[in-house]
Amino acid sequence: MLAGPAALHLLLPAPPPHSRHLAFALPQQHPAPPLHASLPRRARRSPHAQRHGVARASAAVAEEASSSGPAKFSVRIPVGDREILVETGHIGRQASASVMVTDGETILYCSVCLSDSPNDPSDFFPLSVHYQERLSAAGRTSGGFFKREGKAKDHEVLVCRLIDRPLRPTMPKGFYYETQILSWVFSYDGIHSPDCLAITAAGIAVALSEIPNKQTIAGVRIGLINGQFVINPTTEQMENSELDLMMAGTDSAILMIEGYCDFLTEEKLLEAVEAGQVAIREICKAIDVLVQNCGKKKMVDAINLPPPELYRHVEDISGDELLKALQIKEKIPRRKALSALEEKVVTILSEQGYVSKDSSSGVTESLDVIVEDEDEDEVIVDGEVDEGDVHIKPVSRKPPCQLFAEVDVKLVFKEVSSKYLRRRIVEGGKRSDGRSPWELRPINSQCGLLPRAHGSALFTRGETQSLAVVTLGGYQMAQRIDNLVDTEESKSFYLQYSFPPSCVGEVGRIGAPSRREIGHGMLAERALEPILPPEEDFPYTIRVESTITESNGSSSMASVCGGCLALQDAGVPIKFPVAGIAMGLVLDTQEFGGNGSPLILSDITGAEDASGDMDFKVAGNESGITAFQMDIKVVGITLPVMEQALLQARGGRQHILNEMSKSSPPPSKALSRHAPLIHIMKVKPNKVNLIIGSGGKTIKSIIEETGVDAIDTGDDGTVKITARDLSSLEKSKTIIANLTMVPKVGEIYRNCEIKSIAPYGAFVEIAPGREGLCHISELSSGWLSKAEDAFKVGDRIDVKLIEINDKGQLRLSSRALLPDADSESNSKQQSSGSTNEKVPQKDNLIKMTTRRTKRKKQSEPSGAENATTKSLEKSAAAPATSQGSETATK
């Protein structure tokens, strides 16, 4: 719950008496307030007004002076049901700005640095973000050979993107100083997540630095727990949350949202964003107070914009040709036409020089004045001017040619192209490919393209195309994750997104996945995860690969659509089909001839993404949302604009799902014959060690003997067998069932091998890995001085279990089964009774599931599936003795 501004000063300890006169004082080395601060100067206010003014700003700033160290500024900011502590001035003093943010016992350090000189002008702000979770923060070290952190993990890359995306819209155009934001997690308590803190810490550091940012930003996480929205929930609370929303913005607008949910409605999502905006507003107000006290002077003079007249010159040269180029529907021809036009404009303005029309008209007037006849009586011939005895013919003055820097011309040409594209959409109601603002591109899809893949689909939407491939496997195929928590975490479902340069007709470097590829892949993965069946019902590890073969905008959402079709083609019993769509925005339509209301664009192309004000990706079905991501290129949008975009996106998803249902050929919805077979069985937990054996010898021998791919065991008694064929699966099942059976007194075991002989008897193996002692007195009906006299290692005999001692050791008897007059009837009676009792698979096999029998309800199984079902039923009813196993095999 957010604390009221008037009560915030009560939450903070009073400053010490000796430093009270330093509170709220501006440091002498930074006399000027920041550019974006709008609060009145405190020197004009009374001490009483100062105290209440800070309370209204949601925080109190304290400066701690010490003779032995630098001054430290700190502020406590209410966030949700607790406070975060922000400290600056005592650490990282050589950086442009640095802060320490504390939430509970989670501590994050963030610094901002600028280069000494500006880079060459470019069309993007030179910002780099690095975020790292030090394993020492949780008292751990790396498990690899090198005991230090290496390249960024996928999770860290995603946090870097969360920091980067909301900061860029607040950076001014023309500021080309390379900026680097470094963020490290130095302490982690396992309760308070550091990723949402990283956004706020970066926003504070930028606000305190010399960067002339437009507005202060902050970020929060919103969860939905028991129907209530929680700001920055703990990790324990997030386990029960229906929503995971990361949000960043300013005190008045939204800059970025990203997250996933389980088919949440648009109305609920808007409520969550509204709750997050309230929290962000309070944080931004407190940051502004801190900046007023210790912020540095902004580098406003470093902003270098192209000359204003250059915009007019570019429009004069390229106007008509630019309009024609923007009307070309195909991406590659349009790009080539724009490149040729750009080259022409650059040549004229940076090499040949350009004379504007206004300059030409001005020169003409000046020449008329020069040749004006001063002597009305004398006739001037051929424009000569009488200068006494000498006649001087005037030389016409050419207007000066203007030359501009090539980089400025390219920047302006890009802005002018964007302006013309917006005007065409707003005024004419038509986009570059001829569609209306709410119209979607043509959609085509086909499944089963790759015969050896477990599932495949090709999804095409306009000039964007994704080839999705699904691979099914066992536990060994799961992706392992190394994080701050000291647990072995793995993912049984993951999606990998690839964006080769060929998909846009370019030549580029191929190597490790880029940050963009990691981010797009995670978005598509989160969109598909809610539709997957529980792992108990479908025990496969699922890997989806999305290779973008063509791209003209919204390739991540094409990965969602193609991935959904490929999952169905692989036989994965998904809950519902889902689709994704990207929405665009022209915010200020009045500038381009509109009525001033925002214009939402459905299914945007690459040019509309680059030239528009928003890229809002939404995935789900007609009833709810599973994943979303919004990036803004202007300084924020409001909730009504977001609501309009969400409602328009819902209609787009319905249309896409309808087109996906027309896929030709359709998804097979059956397991591929090339997919592995997975069988899950349950044994008693104390029997798991028998399966593993000493040093894993037993389980390795089973794998080698039967030819299965893998056998995975769990502490709860779960055994998962992965095999390529049915015969090897059945062999391993039989061995494990015999290995984990519970012997009972009176049971008879046939054709058992003598494994070793001792002076006092022979050790007989009644099941793989289970041996019992047959005493020398029980080996024969007659007297034996040595066991070797009658038996040797490798001989096979029939034995009966006659005793189990307190240690679980088995005592066997062969004499009890010999044809003796007194014992024959008893042995037959006991054998008859033991045959009824001895069903170890019924005792031990608590749960037995295979995906092929489960899927029988949904679609007709193939021949292999029928064989699997019948074999499993027969195996479940078969006894665990050697005789029973032989019968089941026959």
C-alpha positions, 0 to 999 in steps of 0.5 A, spaced: 500 500 500 502 506 498 504 511 503 501 518 503 505 524 501 503 528 508 506 522 512 512 520 509 516 524 513 514 520 519 517 514 516 524 517 516 529 518 522 530 525 524 537 528 522 542 529 527 543 535 530 550 537 528 548 536 520 541 539 520 543 545 517 546 541 511 539 538 510 536 540 503 542 544 501 545 544 494 552 542 494 557 548 492 560 544 486 553 543 483 550 550 483 545 549 477 539 545 478 538 540 473 534 541 466 528 537 467 527 540 474 521 544 475 520 545 483 522 552 486 528 554 489 529 552 496 532 559 498 526 562 496 522 558 501 521 559 509 524 553 513 517 551 515 515 551 507 521 547 506 519 541 510 512 540 508 514 541 501 519 535 501 513 531 504 509 533 498 515 530 494 514 523 497 521 523 500 526 527 505 533 527 502 538 527 508 546 529 507 550 526 511 557 530 512 563 526 515 570 529 516 573 522 514 569 521 508 565 524 502 558 527 503 552 521 502 545 523 500 540 518 501 532 518 500 527 513 502 522 512 497 515 508 499 514 502 493 508 498 495 508 495 502 515 497 503 521 502 502 527 502 498 533 506 500 537 510 495 544 512 496 549 516 492 555 521 493 559 516 497 561 510 492 563 511 485 565 518 485 569 518 479 563 516 475 558 521 472 553 519 477 552 512 481 547 510 486 546 504 491 539 502 491 537 497 497 530 493 498 530 488 504 537 485 503 538 486 496 543 491 494 544 493 487 549 498 484 548 502 478 553 507 475 553 512 468 559 514 465 560 519 459 565 519 453 570 525 453 568 527 446 562 526 442 561 521 437 560 522 430 552 524 429 548 518 428 540 516 428 541 513 434 543 515 441 550 511 443 547 508 449 550 501 452 547 497 458 550 492 462 547 488 467 550 483 471 548 478 477 554 477 481 554 470 484 557 472 490 551 476 492 548 470 494 554 467 497 556 462 491 561 461 486 561 459 478 560 452 477 565 452 471 572 451 470 573 459 471 571 461 477 568 468 475 562 471 471 563 470 464 558 473 458 551 475 460 546 470 461 540 470 457 536 473 463 541 478 464 540 480 457 533 481 458 534 485 464 539 490 460 533 490 454 528 492 460 533 498 462 535 500 455 528 501 452 525 506 457 531 510 457 532 512 449 525 516 448 528 520 454 534 522 451 535 528 447 536 528 439 543 531 437 546 528 444 552 524 441 556 523 447 557 515 448 553 513 454 554 507 458 550 504 464 553 499 468 549 495 473 551 490 478 547 486 484 552 486 490 547 482 495 541 478 494 536 475 499 532 471 495 526 475 496 526 481 493 528 481 485 533 485 483 531 486 476 525 491 477 530 495 482 535 495 476 530 500 472 529 505 477 536 505 479 538 506 472 533 512 471 536 515 478 543 515 475 541 518 469 537 524 472 543 525 477 548 525 471 550 531 466 546 527 461 540 532 459 535 527 459 528 530 458 524 526 464 526 522 470 524 514 469 522 509 474 520 502 473 516 497 477 513 490 477 506 488 478 503 482 480 496 479 481 495 475 487 488 473 489 485 478 485 489 484 488 495 488 484 501 488 488 507 492 487 514 489 487 512 483 489 517 478 493 519 471 489 514 467 494 508 472 492 510 471 485 509 463 485 502 464 486 501 470 481 497 470 475 501 476 472 508 478 471 508 485 468 515 489 468 513 497 467 517 503 466 515 510 465 515 517 467 510 521 472 505 522 467 506 517 461 508 510 460 514 508 456 515 501 456 511 494 459 513 487 458 510 481 461 506 475 461 500 472 464 495 466 463 489 469 458 488 475 462 483 480 459 485 487 456 481 490 462 485 487 467 491 488 464 489 496 463 488 496 471 495 493 472 498 498 468 494 504 472 496 501 478 503 501 476 503 508 473 501 511 480 507 507 484 511 510 478 509 517 479 510 517 486 517 514 485 519 520 480 517 525 484 522 523 490 527 522 485 526 529 483 527 532 490 534 528 490 536 531 483 534 538 486 539 537 492 545 533 489 544 533 481 549 535 476 548 541 471 546 538 465 550 538 458 545 542 454 550 546 450 552 539 447 546 538 443 548 538 436 542 539 431 542 539 424 541 546 421 533 548 421 534 550 413 536 543 411 530 540 412 527 545 407 532 543 402 531 536 403 524 537 402 525 541 396 530 536 392 526 529 394 519 531 395 515 528 389 520 523 388 520 521 395 512 520 395 513 516 389 518 511 392 514 511 399 508 508 394 512 502 392 509 496 395 514 491 395 520 492 401 526 491 397 524 495 391 522 501 395 528 500 400 533 501 393 529 507 391 529 510 397 537 509 397 538 511 390 534 518 392 538 519 399 544 518 395 542 523 390 540 528 396 547 527 399 551 528 393 547 535 392 547 538 399 554 535 401 558 535 394 555 540 389 552 545 393 545 547 393 541 554 391 535 555 395 529 558 391 529 563 396 536 565 395 535 565 387 529 570 388 533 575 392 539 575 387 535 577 382 532 583 386 539 585 387 541 585 380 535 589 378 537 594 383 545 594 381 543 595 373 538 601 375 538 607 371 541 612 375 541 617 369 534 618 366 537 622 360 543 617 358 541 611 355 545 605 357 546 600 352 547 592 353 547 593 361 553 598 361 554 602 367 557 609 366 563 611 370 566 617 367 570 615 361 570 608 363 564 603 361 563 597 366 559 591 364 556 589 371 557 582 373 551 578 375 552 575 382 551 568 383 547 566 390 552 562 394 552 554 394 550 551 401 554 545 403 552 541 409 555 535 412 553 528 409 551 525 416 546 531 417 543 530 410 542 523 412 539 524 418 534 529 416 533 525 410 530 519 414 526 524 418 523 527 412 522 520 409 518 518 416 514 525 416 512 523 409 510 516 410 506 519 416 502 524 412 500 519 407 497 514 412 494 520 416 491 524 410 490 519 405 488 513 409 493 508 406 499 505 408 505 503 403 502 497 401 496 500 400 492 497 406 488 501 411 490 503 418 486 497 421 487 492 415 492 486 416 497 483 411 495 476 407 496 470 411 498 463 409 501 457 413 502 450 412 505 444 416 509 438 416 514 441 411 520 437 414 519 429 414 524 428 419 523 433 424 518 432 430 513 438 428 514 443 423 510 449 420 511 455 415 507 461 417 507 467 412 504 474 413 505 479 408 513 479 407 514 476 414 515 469 414 517 464 420 519 457 419 518 453 426 521 447 428 519 443 434 523 437 437 521 433 443 526 429 447 527 427 454 529 430 461 537 430 458 534 435 453 532 440 458 535 447 458 539 448 465 539 455 468 545 458 473 542 463 477 543 467 483 539 461 487 543 455 489 538 450 486 539 446 479 533 449 475 532 447 468 526 448 463 523 443 459 520 448 454 524 453 451 524 457 444 530 459 440 529 465 435 534 466 429 534 472 425 539 471 419 541 477 415 539 474 409 531 475 411 532 482 410 536 481 403 543 483 407 550 480 408 552 480 415 555 476 421 553 470 423 555 468 430 552 468 437 545 470 438 544 478 439 540 481 444 534 482 440 534 475 438 534 473 445 529 478 447 524 476 441 525 469 443 523 470 450 517 474 448 515 468 443 516 463 449 512 466 454 506 467 449 506 459 448 508 457 455 501 457 458 498 453 452 502 447 454 499 441 457 502 439 464 509 435 464 505 430 468 501 429 462 506 430 457 513 428 459 517 431 454 522 436 453 519 441 448 524 445 444 521 450 438 526 453 433 523 459 429 528 461 423 526 468 420 526 467 413 523 473 411 522 479 415 518 486 414 516 487 421 513 483 427 517 477 426 517 475 433 509 475 433 510 470 426 514 466 431 508 465 436 503 463 430 508 459 427 510 455 433 503 454 435 502 450 428 508 447 429 507 444 436 500 442 434 504 438 428 508 435 433 502 432 437 503 436 443 496 437 446 495 444 447 490 447 450 488 453 445 491 456 439 494 463 440 496 468 435 500 474 436 500 481 432 504 488 433 500 494 433 503 501 431 501 508 432 501 515 430 500 520 436 500 527 433 496 526 427 494 534 427 501 535 424 499 531 418 492 533 417 488 529 422 484 531 427 489 530 433 486 524 435 492 518 435 491 513 430 493 506 431 496 501 426 494 494 426 500 489 423 505 494 422 511 493 417 518 494 418 518 502 415 512 503 420 515 501 426 521 505 424 517 511 423 512 510 428 511 512 435 510 505 438 511 498 437 506 494 441 506 486 441 500 482 443 499 475 443 493 470 446 487 468 443 480 471 443 479 471 450 485 473 453 492 475 453 498 471 454 504 475 453 505 483 451 511 488 450 510 495 448 516 500 446 515 507 445 519 512 441 516 518 444 516 521 451 510 516 453 503 514 452 497 515 456 492 509 458 486 511 453 491 510 447 493 503 450 486 501 451 484 503 444 491 499 441 489 493 446 482 492 443 484 493 436 489 488 437 484 483 440 480 483 433 487 482 429 488 476 433 481 473 432 482 474 424 489 471 425 487 465 428 481 464 423 487 464 418 491 459 421 485 454 422 485 454 414 493 451 414 494 447 408 496 442 409 494 442 416 497 440 423 498 432 424 496 433 431 499 426 432 506 424 435 511 423 429 514 416 428 521 419 429 519 422 436 522 418 442 517 414 446 517 416 454 514 412 459 513 414 466 513 409 472 513 410 480 516 406 485 517 407 492 522 412 494 527 408 498 528 403 491 531 409 487 538 407 489 537 400 487 536 403 480 542 407 480 546 403 483 553 404 486 556 410 482 551 409 477 553 402 475 546 399 475 542 404 471 548 405 466 548 397 465 540 397 464 541 403 459 547 399 455 543 392 455 536 395 453 539 400 448 534 406 451 536 413 450 536 415 458 533 413 464 531 419 469 530 418 476 527 423 482 527 423 489 519 422 489 520 415 486 519 418 479 522 414 473 522 416 466 524 412 461 526 415 454 527 410 448 527 410 440 523 404 440 518 399 443 522 393 444 527 397 448 522 400 452 519 394 454 526 391 456 528 396 461 521 397 464 521 389 466 528 390 469 526 396 473 520 393 475 524 386 478 529 391 481 524 395 485 520 389 487 518 388 494 520 380 495 515 376 500 516 370 504 513 364 500 514 366 493 518 362 488 523 364 483 525 360 477 531 359 473 535 364 478 543 364 477 548 363 482 552 369 482 557 367 488 559 361 492 561 361 500 563 355 504 556 356 508 552 357 502 551 360 495 548 367 493 543 367 488 540 373 484 532 372 484 532 379 480 537 384 477 541 387 483 537 383 488 541 377 491 539 372 497 543 367 501 541 359 500 545 356 506 548 350 504 543 346 508 538 349 503 541 347 497 540 339 497 535 334 500 542 331 502 548 332 506 553 337 503 560 338 506 561 343 500 557 347 496 562 347 490 561 339 490 554 340 487 554 347 484 558 352 481 558 359 479 553 360 473 548 354 475 541 356 475 536 353 480 529 354 483 529 357 490 523 359 495 524 365 499 523 363 506 525 369 511 527 376 511 531 378 517 531 385 520 536 388 515 532 386 509 537 380 507 533 374 504 534 367 506 532 362 500 531 355 500 532 350 494 531 344 498 524 346 499 522 345 492 525 339 491 521 333 490 520 330 497 514 327 500 513 331 506 515 338 503 512 337 496 505 338 498 507 344 502 511 347 496 505 346 492 500 350 496 505 355 498 507 356 491 500 357 489 498 362 494 505 366 492 503 366 485 497 370 487 500 374 492 506 376 488 504 382 483 510 386 485 508 391 479 501 392 482 505 393 489 510 398 486 507 401 480 503 407 483 503 411 477 504 409 470 503 414 464 505 414 457 503 420 452 500 415 447 495 412 451 493 419 454 492 422 447 487 416 445 481 420 447 483 426 442 485 423 436 486 416 433 492 413 434 497 410 429 499 403 429 505 404 433 500 407 438 496 401 439 502 397 440 504 401 445 497 401 449 496 393 448 504 392 451 503 397 457 496 393 459 500 387 458 506 389 462 502 392 468 498 385 469 504 381 468 508 378 474 515 380 476 518 373 476 522 371 471 517 366 469 512 372 468 516 376 464 517 370 459 510 370 459 509 377 457 514 377 452 511 371 449 
